[in-house]
Amino acid sequence: MFTTIIWATDSSDHAVRALPYAVALAKEAHTPLHAVHIVEKISGGRVAGQFAFADEEGRKAAINAQVDAVRAEHSIDVELHMIVGRTGHVAHRIAELGQDLGADLIVVGTHGHTALGTALVGSVTQQLLREAACPVLAVPRIRNVEAAAQAQTTATTA
């Protein structure tokens, strides 16, 4: 069903939680996985005449380790894309790369902790749902998954 799958990551626990879904889908489809990280350039921020970036070195190292682990443990090809983008434009850059790659699916973890309309998904995920030209699999927080499973179990036993 899927031929081009993207796993969008910022190396957070939320992104890492989505990785097994992306890996399973890529393995099932016998297709490479595209790991995408947007290197956030702080808009207007300069330090010593150079553009300022969010804490990226730690993120890059973590993402590289995750990609290497997937390659070793699951024997699937993972192509890593690290793209520079301004803060606040992360979803747009992911959607843009998805279009360039002809992505069938983008897999992303959700933060689910902000208020008013983003109670279940984070702001980047919400924007990605609006901008992506393909389906987006938004993997919720574990607490949300457990609550949904509990509700389903209760409904089927009632």
DAFEN-V475020 format. One record per helix or strand. SS is the DSSP state (A for helix, B for strand). FROM is the first residue (numbers start at 1). TO is the last residue. If there is no record, write none. Layout:
BEGIN
SS:FROM:TO
SS:FROM:TO
END
This chain:
BEGIN
B:5:8
A:13:29
B:33:47
B:50:53
A:56:74
B:78:86
A:90:101
B:105:109
A:123:131
B:135:139
A:142:157
END
